[in-house]
């Protein structure tokens, strides 16, 4: 039973490994796909994204309007 479980784990982990096509590499090398090193920049980007998407009023605010005026 344990070997079956290990085989399933290996299959599931291996299914995430995909070759990136040459036409997709341009998208992956875009600046927006790079990790953000500066924590202040990450905070500002997250704040703007959440305010514009109207999913929440800001970082720790409850959900509200999309303009971000109540932040």
Biopython code that builds the backbone (N, CA, C, O; Angstrom):
import numpy as np
from Bio.PDB.StructureBuilder import StructureBuilder

atoms = [
    (1, "UNK", "N", (0.823, -1.196, 0.000)),
    (1, "UNK", "CA", (0.000, 0.000, 0.000)),
    (1, "UNK", "C", (0.865, 1.257, 0.000)),
    (1, "UNK", "O", (0.541, 2.257, -0.639)),
    (2, "UNK", "N", (1.968, 1.178, 0.730)),
    (2, "UNK", "CA", (2.847, 2.345, 0.794)),
    (2, "UNK", "C", (3.489, 2.628, -0.564)),
    (2, "UNK", "O", (3.670, 3.787, -0.938)),
    (3, "UNK", "N", (3.828, 1.579, -1.293)),
    (3, "UNK", "CA", (4.449, 1.788, -2.602)),
    (3, "UNK", "C", (3.468, 2.442, -3.577)),
    (3, "UNK", "O", (3.864, 3.256, -4.411)),
    (4, "UNK", "N", (2.192, 2.084, -3.467)),
    (4, "UNK", "CA", (1.179, 2.706, -4.328)),
    (4, "UNK", "C", (1.070, 4.191, -4.006)),
    (4, "UNK", "O", (0.966, 5.024, -4.906)),
    (5, "UNK", "N", (1.094, 4.513, -2.717)),
    (5, "UNK", "CA", (1.044, 5.913, -2.297)),
    (5, "UNK", "C", (2.258, 6.677, -2.815)),
    (5, "UNK", "O", (2.117, 7.795, -3.312)),
    (6, "UNK", "N", (3.441, 6.093, -2.707)),
    (6, "UNK", "CA", (4.658, 6.760, -3.181)),
    (6, "UNK", "C", (4.645, 6.943, -4.696)),
    (6, "UNK", "O", (5.139, 7.946, -5.210)),
    (7, "UNK", "N", (4.088, 5.989, -5.394)),
    (7, "UNK", "CA", (3.979, 6.123, -6.855)),
    (7, "UNK", "C", (3.033, 7.271, -7.202)),
    (7, "UNK", "O", (3.323, 8.053, -8.106)),
    (8, "UNK", "N", (1.909, 7.382, -6.498)),
    (8, "UNK", "CA", (0.968, 8.479, -6.742)),
    (8, "UNK", "C", (1.591, 9.829, -6.431)),
    (8, "UNK", "O", (1.383, 10.800, -7.159)),
    (9, "UNK", "N", (2.353, 9.887, -5.349)),
    (9, "UNK", "CA", (3.033, 11.141, -5.008)),
    (9, "UNK", "C", (4.024, 11.505, -6.100)),
    (9, "UNK", "O", (4.104, 12.667, -6.499)),
    (10, "UNK", "N", (4.780, 10.528, -6.588)),
    (10, "UNK", "CA", (5.747, 10.790, -7.656)),
    (10, "UNK", "C", (5.050, 11.245, -8.931)),
    (10, "UNK", "O", (5.540, 12.141, -9.618)),
    (11, "UNK", "N", (3.922, 10.643, -9.249)),
    (11, "UNK", "CA", (3.175, 11.034, -10.450)),
    (11, "UNK", "C", (2.636, 12.451, -10.309)),
    (11, "UNK", "O", (2.720, 13.246, -11.245)),
    (12, "UNK", "N", (2.085, 12.767, -9.148)),
    (12, "UNK", "CA", (1.534, 14.109, -8.943)),
    (12, "UNK", "C", (2.625, 15.175, -8.954)),
    (12, "UNK", "O", (2.435, 16.248, -9.526)),
    (13, "UNK", "N", (3.757, 14.891, -8.331)),
    (13, "UNK", "CA", (4.848, 15.866, -8.340)),
    (13, "UNK", "C", (5.471, 15.991, -9.725)),
    (13, "UNK", "O", (5.871, 17.081, -10.132)),
    (14, "UNK", "N", (5.552, 14.896, -10.438)),
    (14, "UNK", "CA", (6.127, 14.930, -11.777)),
    (14, "UNK", "C", (5.232, 15.590, -12.802)),
    (14, "UNK", "O", (5.714, 16.072, -13.827)),
    (15, "UNK", "N", (3.939, 15.619, -12.542)),
    (15, "UNK", "CA", (3.029, 16.230, -13.511)),
    (15, "UNK", "C", (3.165, 17.747, -13.538)),
    (15, "UNK", "O", (2.715, 18.385, -14.490)),
    (16, "UNK", "N", (3.771, 18.331, -12.522)),
    (16, "UNK", "CA", (3.987, 19.778, -12.499)),
    (16, "UNK", "C", (5.196, 20.207, -13.304)),
    (16, "UNK", "O", (5.385, 21.398, -13.550)),
    (17, "UNK", "N", (6.016, 19.257, -13.717)),
    (17, "UNK", "CA", (7.215, 19.578, -14.501)),
    (17, "UNK", "C", (6.844, 19.594, -15.978)),
    (17, "UNK", "O", (6.495, 18.566, -16.558)),
    (18, "UNK", "N", (6.926, 20.765, -16.567)),
    (18, "UNK", "CA", (6.541, 20.921, -17.961)),
    (18, "UNK", "C", (7.638, 21.681, -18.686)),
    (18, "UNK", "O", (8.237, 22.603, -18.132)),
    (19, "UNK", "N", (7.897, 21.292, -19.919)),
    (19, "UNK", "CA", (8.838, 22.051, -20.734)),
    (19, "UNK", "C", (8.168, 23.322, -21.210)),
    (19, "UNK", "O", (7.026, 23.310, -21.671)),
    (20, "UNK", "N", (8.895, 24.412, -21.089)),
    (20, "UNK", "CA", (8.372, 25.700, -21.525)),
    (20, "UNK", "C", (8.722, 25.875, -22.994)),
    (20, "UNK", "O", (9.881, 25.754, -23.390)),
    (21, "UNK", "N", (7.714, 26.159, -23.789)),
    (21, "UNK", "CA", (7.936, 26.361, -25.206)),
    (21, "UNK", "C", (8.682, 27.662, -25.480)),
    (21, "UNK", "O", (8.654, 28.591, -24.673)),
    (22, "UNK", "N", (9.340, 27.712, -26.619)),
    (22, "UNK", "CA", (10.129, 28.900, -26.950)),
    (22, "UNK", "C", (9.253, 30.138, -27.101)),
    (22, "UNK", "O", (9.716, 31.252, -26.854)),
    (23, "UNK", "N", (8.016, 29.966, -27.497)),
    (23, "UNK", "CA", (7.114, 31.110, -27.635)),
    (23, "UNK", "C", (6.613, 31.615, -26.285)),
    (23, "UNK", "O", (6.102, 32.732, -26.205)),
    (24, "UNK", "N", (6.746, 30.811, -25.213)),
    (24, "UNK", "CA", (6.306, 31.222, -23.885)),
    (24, "UNK", "C", (7.415, 31.852, -23.058)),
    (24, "UNK", "O", (7.131, 32.496, -22.047)),
    (25, "UNK", "N", (8.643, 31.689, -23.450)),
    (25, "UNK", "CA", (9.765, 32.196, -22.655)),
    (25, "UNK", "C", (9.794, 33.711, -22.592)),
    (25, "UNK", "O", (10.279, 34.274, -21.610)),
    (26, "UNK", "N", (9.293, 34.374, -23.600)),
    (26, "UNK", "CA", (9.230, 35.832, -23.573)),
    (26, "UNK", "C", (8.302, 36.337, -22.481)),
    (26, "UNK", "O", (8.583, 37.342, -21.828)),
    (27, "UNK", "N", (7.188, 35.629, -22.290)),
    (27, "UNK", "CA", (6.255, 36.014, -21.225)),
    (27, "UNK", "C", (6.857, 35.772, -19.846)),
    (27, "UNK", "O", (6.665, 36.576, -18.934)),
    (28, "UNK", "N", (7.582, 34.671, -19.691)),
    (28, "UNK", "CA", (8.154, 34.333, -18.390)),
    (28, "UNK", "C", (9.328, 35.227, -18.024)),
    (28, "UNK", "O", (9.639, 35.374, -16.842)),
    (29, "UNK", "N", (9.982, 35.824, -19.000)),
    (29, "UNK", "CA", (11.113, 36.701, -18.699)),
    (29, "UNK", "C", (10.685, 38.154, -18.539)),
    (29, "UNK", "O", (11.531, 39.030, -18.358)),
    (30, "UNK", "N", (9.388, 38.419, -18.605)),
    (30, "UNK", "CA", (8.878, 39.772, -18.421)),
    (30, "UNK", "C", (9.159, 40.257, -16.999)),
    (30, "UNK", "O", (9.282, 39.449, -16.078)),
    (31, "UNK", "N", (9.258, 41.547, -16.824)),
    (31, "UNK", "CA", (9.567, 42.140, -15.520)),
    (31, "UNK", "C", (8.504, 41.789, -14.487)),
    (31, "UNK", "O", (8.823, 41.601, -13.312)),
    (32, "UNK", "N", (7.256, 41.699, -14.906)),
    (32, "UNK", "CA", (6.189, 41.406, -13.950)),
    (32, "UNK", "C", (6.255, 39.981, -13.412)),
    (32, "UNK", "O", (5.635, 39.683, -12.391)),
    (33, "UNK", "N", (6.985, 39.104, -14.072)),
    (33, "UNK", "CA", (7.116, 37.726, -13.605)),
    (33, "UNK", "C", (8.293, 37.539, -12.653)),
    (33, "UNK", "O", (8.444, 36.461, -12.078)),
    (34, "UNK", "N", (9.121, 38.549, -12.472)),
    (34, "UNK", "CA", (10.283, 38.446, -11.594)),
    (34, "UNK", "C", (9.863, 38.664, -10.146)),
    (34, "UNK", "O", (8.950, 39.445, -9.876)),
    (35, "UNK", "N", (10.526, 37.973, -9.204)),
    (35, "UNK", "CA", (10.186, 38.187, -7.794)),
    (35, "UNK", "C", (10.586, 39.584, -7.340)),
    (35, "UNK", "O", (11.583, 40.140, -7.800)),
    (36, "UNK", "N", (9.802, 40.136, -6.441)),
    (36, "UNK", "CA", (10.069, 41.472, -5.921)),
    (36, "UNK", "C", (10.972, 41.338, -4.704)),
    (36, "UNK", "O", (10.658, 40.599, -3.770)),
    (37, "UNK", "N", (12.098, 42.057, -4.713)),
    (37, "UNK", "CA", (13.055, 41.975, -3.618)),
    (37, "UNK", "C", (12.744, 43.013, -2.547)),
    (37, "UNK", "O", (12.898, 42.741, -1.357)),
    (38, "UNK", "N", (12.314, 44.181, -2.954)),
    (38, "UNK", "CA", (12.064, 45.273, -2.019)),
    (38, "UNK", "C", (10.706, 45.080, -1.337)),
    (38, "UNK", "O", (9.686, 45.053, -2.027)),
    (39, "UNK", "N", (10.657, 44.946, -0.006)),
    (39, "UNK", "CA", (9.374, 44.740, 0.665)),
    (39, "UNK", "C", (8.419, 45.919, 0.535)),
    (39, "UNK", "O", (7.205, 45.720, 0.479)),
    (40, "UNK", "N", (8.937, 47.136, 0.486)),
    (40, "UNK", "CA", (8.071, 48.301, 0.338)),
    (40, "UNK", "C", (7.404, 48.303, -1.036)),
    (40, "UNK", "O", (6.228, 48.645, -1.163)),
    (41, "UNK", "N", (8.160, 47.920, -2.058)),
    (41, "UNK", "CA", (7.593, 47.837, -3.400)),
    (41, "UNK", "C", (6.528, 46.740, -3.466)),
    (41, "UNK", "O", (5.490, 46.919, -4.102)),
    (42, "UNK", "N", (6.784, 45.614, -2.815)),
    (42, "UNK", "CA", (5.799, 44.531, -2.788)),
    (42, "UNK", "C", (4.527, 44.979, -2.079)),
    (42, "UNK", "O", (3.426, 44.659, -2.526)),
    (43, "UNK", "N", (4.665, 45.712, -0.983)),
    (43, "UNK", "CA", (3.505, 46.218, -0.246)),
    (43, "UNK", "C", (2.691, 47.169, -1.115)),
    (43, "UNK", "O", (1.466, 47.061, -1.183)),
    (44, "UNK", "N", (3.373, 48.102, -1.782)),
    (44, "UNK", "CA", (2.675, 49.083, -2.618)),
    (44, "UNK", "C", (1.984, 48.407, -3.797)),
    (44, "UNK", "O", (0.849, 48.747, -4.133)),
    (45, "UNK", "N", (2.662, 47.455, -4.421)),
    (45, "UNK", "CA", (2.078, 46.760, -5.561)),
    (45, "UNK", "C", (0.846, 45.966, -5.140)),
    (45, "UNK", "O", (-0.175, 45.984, -5.828)),
    (46, "UNK", "N", (0.942, 45.274, -4.016)),
    (46, "UNK", "CA", (-0.197, 44.513, -3.515)),
    (46, "UNK", "C", (-1.352, 45.430, -3.155)),
    (46, "UNK", "O", (-2.509, 45.116, -3.436)),
    (47, "UNK", "N", (-1.050, 46.548, -2.542)),
    (47, "UNK", "CA", (-2.091, 47.501, -2.162)),
    (47, "UNK", "C", (-2.820, 48.029, -3.399)),
    (47, "UNK", "O", (-4.050, 48.071, -3.425)),
    (48, "UNK", "N", (-2.073, 48.426, -4.407)),
    (48, "UNK", "CA", (-2.692, 48.945, -5.627)),
    (48, "UNK", "C", (-3.496, 47.876, -6.347)),
    (48, "UNK", "O", (-4.590, 48.142, -6.845)),
    (49, "UNK", "N", (-2.955, 46.671, -6.399)),
    (49, "UNK", "CA", (-3.654, 45.592, -7.098)),
    (49, "UNK", "C", (-4.985, 45.280, -6.422)),
    (49, "UNK", "O", (-6.006, 45.136, -7.094)),
    (50, "UNK", "N", (-4.975, 45.177, -5.115)),
    (50, "UNK", "CA", (-6.213, 44.848, -4.406)),
    (50, "UNK", "C", (-7.231, 45.975, -4.496)),
    (50, "UNK", "O", (-8.431, 45.717, -4.579)),
    (51, "UNK", "N", (-6.772, 47.211, -4.479)),
    (51, "UNK", "CA", (-7.700, 48.333, -4.580)),
    (51, "UNK", "C", (-8.312, 48.414, -5.979)),
    (51, "UNK", "O", (-9.490, 48.737, -6.128)),
    (52, "UNK", "N", (-7.515, 48.123, -6.991)),
    (52, "UNK", "CA", (-8.025, 48.210, -8.357)),
    (52, "UNK", "C", (-8.932, 47.040, -8.703)),
    (52, "UNK", "O", (-9.859, 47.192, -9.499)),
    (53, "UNK", "N", (-8.683, 45.894, -8.127)),
    (53, "UNK", "CA", (-9.493, 44.721, -8.433)),
    (53, "UNK", "C", (-10.804, 44.694, -7.663)),
    (53, "UNK", "O", (-11.684, 43.895, -7.983)),
    (54, "UNK", "N", (-10.954, 45.535, -6.671)),
    (54, "UNK", "CA", (-12.163, 45.631, -5.846)),
    (54, "UNK", "C", (-12.426, 44.356, -5.062)),
    (54, "UNK", "O", (-13.565, 44.073, -4.691)),
    (55, "UNK", "N", (-11.373, 43.588, -4.812)),
    (55, "UNK", "CA", (-11.552, 42.387, -4.000)),
    (55, "UNK", "C", (-11.471, 42.714, -2.531)),
    (55, "UNK", "O", (-12.034, 41.997, -1.705)),
    (56, "UNK", "N", (-10.780, 43.786, -2.189)),
    (56, "UNK", "CA", (-10.721, 44.244, -0.805)),
    (56, "UNK", "C", (-10.374, 45.721, -0.814)),
    (56, "UNK", "O", (-9.956, 46.262, -1.838)),
    (57, "UNK", "N", (-10.546, 46.359, 0.308)),
    (57, "UNK", "CA", (-10.281, 47.793, 0.391)),
    (57, "UNK", "C", (-8.820, 48.135, 0.548)),
    (57, "UNK", "O", (-8.471, 49.316, 0.515)),
    (58, "UNK", "N", (-7.973, 47.187, 0.713)),
    (58, "UNK", "CA", (-6.549, 47.425, 0.900)),
    (58, "UNK", "C", (-5.903, 46.174, 1.452)),
    (58, "UNK", "O", (-6.419, 45.072, 1.265)),
    (59, "UNK", "N", (-4.791, 46.330, 2.123)),
    (59, "UNK", "CA", (-4.091, 45.162, 2.624)),
    (59, "UNK", "C", (-4.865, 44.487, 3.754)),
    (59, "UNK", "O", (-5.148, 43.292, 3.673)),
    (60, "UNK", "N", (-5.212, 45.229, 4.807)),
    (60, "UNK", "CA", (-5.893, 44.628, 5.952)),
    (60, "UNK", "C", (-7.302, 45.174, 6.129)),
    (60, "UNK", "O", (-7.867, 45.061, 7.217)),
    (61, "UNK", "N", (-7.862, 45.743, 5.125)),
    (61, "UNK", "CA", (-9.198, 46.329, 5.221)),
    (61, "UNK", "C", (-10.239, 45.329, 4.739)),
    (61, "UNK", "O", (-9.909, 44.428, 3.967)),
    (62, "UNK", "N", (-11.477, 45.463, 5.170)),
    (62, "UNK", "CA", (-12.526, 44.586, 4.662)),
    (62, "UNK", "C", (-12.855, 44.921, 3.212)),
    (62, "UNK", "O", (-12.465, 45.970, 2.701)),
    (63, "UNK", "N", (-13.562, 44.033, 2.570)),
    (63, "UNK", "CA", (-13.928, 44.228, 1.170)),
    (63, "UNK", "C", (-14.790, 45.471, 1.020)),
    (63, "UNK", "O", (-15.592, 45.803, 1.893)),
    (64, "UNK", "N", (-14.608, 46.145, -0.095)),
    (64, "UNK", "CA", (-15.369, 47.363, -0.323)),
    (64, "UNK", "C", (-15.297, 47.766, -1.774)),
    (64, "UNK", "O", (-15.213, 46.912, -2.656)),
    (65, "UNK", "N", (-15.328, 49.061, -2.030)),
    (65, "UNK", "CA", (-15.292, 49.587, -3.385)),
    (65, "UNK", "C", (-13.949, 49.397, -4.047)),
    (65, "UNK", "O", (-12.976, 49.019, -3.394)),
    (66, "UNK", "N", (-13.889, 49.655, -5.333)),
    (66, "UNK", "CA", (-12.678, 49.419, -6.081)),
    (66, "UNK", "C", (-11.776, 50.621, -6.239)),
    (66, "UNK", "O", (-10.683, 50.483, -6.788)),
    (67, "UNK", "N", (-12.185, 51.807, -5.780)),
    (67, "UNK", "CA", (-11.359, 52.987, -6.014)),
    (67, "UNK", "C", (-10.236, 53.114, -5.000)),
    (67, "UNK", "O", (-9.245, 53.788, -5.280)),
    (68, "UNK", "N", (-10.352, 52.497, -3.839)),
    (68, "UNK", "CA", (-9.321, 52.588, -2.822)),
    (68, "UNK", "C", (-9.372, 53.886, -2.045)),
    (68, "UNK", "O", (-8.403, 54.227, -1.366)),
    (69, "UNK", "N", (-10.473, 54.624, -2.122)),
    (69, "UNK", "CA", (-10.586, 55.924, -1.461)),
    (69, "UNK", "C", (-10.694, 55.810, 0.049)),
    (69, "UNK", "O", (-10.336, 56.749, 0.759)),
    (70, "UNK", "N", (-11.172, 54.699, 0.551)),
    (70, "UNK", "CA", (-11.382, 54.553, 1.989)),
    (70, "UNK", "C", (-10.156, 54.006, 2.700)),
    (70, "UNK", "O", (-10.234, 53.644, 3.874)),
    (71, "UNK", "N", (-9.046, 53.942, 2.019)),
    (71, "UNK", "CA", (-7.846, 53.351, 2.627)),
    (71, "UNK", "C", (-7.093, 54.373, 3.421)),
    (71, "UNK", "O", (-6.056, 54.060, 4.005)),
]
sb = StructureBuilder()
sb.init_structure("model")
sb.init_model(0)
sb.init_chain("A")
sb.init_seg("    ")
for serial, (resi, resn, name, xyz) in enumerate(atoms, 1):
    if name == "N":
        sb.init_residue(resn, " ", resi, " ")
    sb.init_atom(name, np.array(xyz, "f"), 0.0, 1.0, " ", f" {name:<3s}", serial, name[0])
structure = sb.get_structure()
